[in-house]
Amino acid sequence: MMCKAAPFLPGNIPGAPHHLALESMERLLDIQFRLLREELVAPLRMTLQSIINDLRAPTKKTLLHAILAKKGGRYTAENGHADSAMASVYTSANPISIATDKRGVVIRLLVNAPPGQARDSSAFKRAEYWKGISRKRLMQGGLVGLVWAAQGEIQLFFGLISSSGDDIQSSCRRSAENIEIRVRFFDENMSSKVMDWCQLRPKDRSGTTILMVEAPVMYESIRPFLETLKKEPTGFPFSRYLVHNLEGSRHLYQTVPPPQYTSTRRAFTWNLKCLMNGDLELLLNPKDTNSIQKARQQLRCSSQLDPSQADAMVDCLTKEFCLIQGPPGTGKSFTGIEIMRVLLANNVNKILLIAFTNHALDHLLQSVLKMGITSKIARLGSYSNDEDLKQFSLEELEKSHSTSRRSQSINDAYGNLKVIERELSAVLKQLQGGPVSVKDRTEYMVLRFPDHNSHFLDPPSIVSSIRASEEGWIQAGSRKPLKGLSHFEFWKTGRDIVWLEQAHSSTKKKAKHRPSNSFAELEIEGGWDDDEIADLESKFGDLEEEKEDGLQAFLKNAGVDTLPSIPSSNRTLGVLQDDPLVWAMSRIERACLAKSWEEGARQHFFSRSRSSFASLKTKYEHAKQQYEECRYQAKLRILSNVDIIGCTTTGAAKLTTLLSGTRPFVLLVEEAGQVLEAHILGSLVPSIEHVIMIGDPLQLRPTINNYSLSMDHHLGKQIYKFDQSTMERLDSAGMRMSQLSVQRRMRPEIASIARLTLYPHLEDNIRVTEYPAVRGLARNIFSSITLMLRVVATTNQCPNSTPSRHANYQNPSFDSNHRQITMVKALVQHLLRQGPYTKAGSIVVLCMYLGQLAKLRDELQKSRIRVVLDSRDEDELRNREGDAILNDEDVPIKASDVKLSEQASEEADVVILSLVRNHGDEKAGTIGFLKSPNRVNVALTRARHGLFVFGNGDLLSSKSDMWTKVTNHFKETDCYGTGLPIACHLHPDTVQWVDSAEKLRQVSPEVSAAANPAGVLAKRDTHATESAGRTVSFAPSRFRISFYLAGIPVPMLPGA
């Protein structure tokens, strides 16, 4: 991590220089491993090297010193090649102890709370901050680096956060300045270093700087795949398709045979009755060409599938490796569900279903349940937000399937683990200032203070008598009888001194002068006679005499004539160490000497305790492994009885061993165009005989953090291609994709943009031709509803900052365009007044930059419009802004795991797209990632009824061929201009063109209650009269606007 030389990164293309054989699986695995590792460590490496340079810099005018002054913050490192990395730095890290938890042996660290709301005076607000940011900062399992700088030497230690989100919230409630974090470090020597650190006095720690740097890439989203990629190459099926084949090997992709299980089963044919309308029968022999052709024709004519879906279905059932491309709105998820229906109907009942996001996975599994395909499913991972699916989680299935016999083995293993954990904790306490064992203390005293020890073992006779007299008595404040204390504990607690103090006190009271009539005062209160009082005095005198006689007898039996005096001296430690007469020492002297002995014993046997700690740690890890193995066997029995195992790609990699044990036959990948090739390889367990990938390589590519490895980078596109999915690579290599071609989302005018750019064969289902016109806007409202508004910012209006030329993958741009913000806000308000768009999700605002999203959110909130943010956008905003947590009453957060994908929550009746990029001079500036056809494609295909784009079409056209086509299309259809055509749906011939938010607010017509069931206050009496004759007040806070950050290349975490 500290090496300045760049690591070896092999080219991800056929024939690129590499030390392993061409067209080999070893070569492919090595390429993916190295690129994936670079994806993880590059931003952390860049940040750490920059921090180390700052620490060694002679000046204190560095970014690090500014962060140290603020006690934490975000550090941005640059390498001079237009690449940058951003990471959170936590200052004043202080290892306070070693502990154990369910993840193993951990180090407890105290670090400064980051600036901002994390230091709020309100404990509630601090906890709310960490709750809101829990998916972005200090995540359990996150990778951190500890920078330890002392005496000119800098060391790095790496580990994983063991604290949960609840632990962090609990810690922040206790203090506004610091938070406690548990970290499990990889380096075995870290425990010894922390032990030594804890022994140092505060003055000996001065001059040491310890920082904690949090990696911006989630470790647990990558580690499982790195582990899988290190497996033996022979364990990966379908290597003949997956390896980098040279040009002469393209024939391998032309003829793909049927799945192997169709050959091993005698006379296998597919029964497709479950797809057919009515009671029609249809059989398909995957090896018979005539049968295949007949099945295609029958499915096209007499099934619930459209012709393209029918072809894709047949291709899937007759090829062992099948790619299905689904353009926007063509029913990719539906096709995948119907494929699973056919597989299970034909007893192919071991399906491994993986998806890139938890949202997509939940949607598919929920559809399987609702359609009655099967209820024998298991969902791996713990991040499902669907209540109906929780009963199918592996954790819940474990609870319901456990038997007493199976549970006993797990309980025994768990019990053994806890016993060792207690032993380990005891050693840790001893090492870190806890009580010293009697054995160690005694051995130390025999070695170093033998005379003192002898006096302990042979105390004075009166001390022995006092000890004997106390045994069996009950101590005040306790119900338990006093047990025999050791000589040391009896001496340390001063029990003999306590006895002497009580005895002397009693003697003093006896010697004190007493009045002749001790009970005289009772005459006043009780009115007793003289005889009664005399009798009481006689009895009292007898008791006093008995007590005095008992003390004298006790002293006589102890061999002492007189009561010894009470020790009260206060000598120095050196004097006490030379005086072996321990029983003659006062309480304060005993405490001083005891503390010295215990600390001496701890230091004397420190190395032995360390050795014991290391041995117990190994024993603990072994017991933990045995416990996990018992749980693994229980899980294996559960999964062997299900039809569909569903998990995210990360979950599949984490559970490769478990999945291998269940031996699934089919791997079905949803959103395959967004899945990294390393994720596909990590999900391919050896038993897979059938691979089905459903997705669209022309929409969003896999999300990565390292821009230099991406297809958007000039070198990344030529050499590394790390964000090129397996689906896209195999397509370019010659493997044919089945393409779905009938879209059911966009009205034809919007779909024509997709046909013009990327999908020339895209067809429209009849239902999209029946969509209503967008209300409140004219311009041939029945046919031309797409409009591109050209907004040019001037210098005195909104000067855009020049964006970084690489779109800054590590640091998403905070660019914004104020005029676009005001226009978008005005258009949203105008659409809400029309009535049909008041339902949640009817309007979606897509932003291309985080800064634009933040400012639009704030502007809409000012108008009491409820904004629904995508959860990951909300996390990123909290992480970047560090401002107050949004009020959930006003701004509900949308529970969704998708940003710009094929999910229904992303679609909307009306989509407003804010492109931000808007320079007055078309020759200046860049358009960043807006040049990517994939992102443009996604942004322009979300809308069902209406699409409104705000941006500079001339600038975009000058930088992108795709934008040239799109802009020209808008112009040719008369949908490009400097203003919006506003019209009332009751007066469509009256059109007003507006080019500013102020004008739009002035002319925006408001309709009546009859036309708008939500209720709107009508400004124009004519509308009220023509519609219903009455009006209802308008409450904008009842509306919610779905609000997304479109195409921003921020790190996305696939759920486990």
Secondary structure as UniProt FT lines:
FT   TURN            14..15
FT   TURN            22..23
FT   HELIX           25..56
FT   HELIX           63..70
FT   STRAND          73..78
FT   STRAND          84..90
FT   STRAND          94..101
FT   TURN            102..103
FT   STRAND          104..112
FT   HELIX           117..119
FT   HELIX           123..132
FT   TURN            133..136
FT   TURN            140..141
FT   STRAND          143..150
FT   TURN            151..152
FT   STRAND          153..161
FT   HELIX           165..174
FT   STRAND          178..185
FT   TURN            188..189
FT   HELIX           190..199
FT   HELIX           202..205
FT   TURN            206..207
FT   STRAND          208..214
FT   HELIX           219..221
FT   HELIX           223..229
FT   HELIX           233..235
FT   TURN            237..238
FT   HELIX           239..242
FT   HELIX           247..253
FT   HELIX           260..264
FT   TURN            266..267
FT   STRAND          270..271
FT   HELIX           273..275
FT   TURN            278..279
FT   STRAND          283..284
FT   TURN            286..287
FT   HELIX           289..302
FT   HELIX           307..318
FT   STRAND          321..325
FT   TURN            328..329
FT   HELIX           332..345
FT   TURN            346..347
FT   STRAND          351..355
FT   HELIX           358..370
FT   TURN            371..372
FT   STRAND          377..379
FT   HELIX           387..392
FT   HELIX           394..401
FT   HELIX           404..431
FT   TURN            432..433
FT   HELIX           438..448
FT   HELIX           450..457
FT   HELIX           461..470
FT   TURN            471..472
FT   TURN            476..477
FT   HELIX           487..493
FT   HELIX           495..511
FT   TURN            518..520
FT   HELIX           521..526
FT   HELIX           530..557
FT   TURN            558..559
FT   HELIX           573..578
FT   HELIX           582..584
FT   HELIX           587..604
FT   HELIX           606..639
FT   TURN            640..641
FT   STRAND          644..648
FT   HELIX           649..654
FT   HELIX           656..662
FT   STRAND          666..670
FT   HELIX           672..674
FT   HELIX           677..683
FT   TURN            686..687
FT   STRAND          690..695
FT   TURN            697..698
FT   HELIX           707..709
FT   TURN            711..712
FT   HELIX           714..715
FT   HELIX           716..720
FT   TURN            722..723
FT   HELIX           726..733
FT   STRAND          737..739
FT   STRAND          742..743
FT   HELIX           748..757
FT   TURN            760..761
FT   STRAND          763..764
FT   HELIX           766..770
FT   TURN            775..776
FT   TURN            781..783
FT   STRAND          787..790
FT   TURN            795..797
FT   TURN            805..806
FT   HELIX           818..833
FT   TURN            836..837
FT   TURN            840..841
FT   STRAND          843..847
FT   HELIX           850..862
FT   TURN            863..864
FT   STRAND          866..870
FT   HELIX           871..881
FT   TURN            888..890
FT   STRAND          893..894
FT   HELIX           904..906
FT   STRAND          908..914
FT   TURN            922..923
FT   HELIX           928..931
FT   HELIX           933..939
FT   TURN            940..941
FT   STRAND          943..951
FT   HELIX           953..959
FT   HELIX           961..972
FT   TURN            973..974
FT   STRAND          976..977
FT   STRAND          980..984
FT   TURN            985..986
FT   STRAND          987..994
FT   HELIX           997..1003
FT   TURN            1009..1011
FT   TURN            1013..1014
FT   HELIX           1021..1027
FT   HELIX           1036..1038
FT   STRAND          1040..1045
//
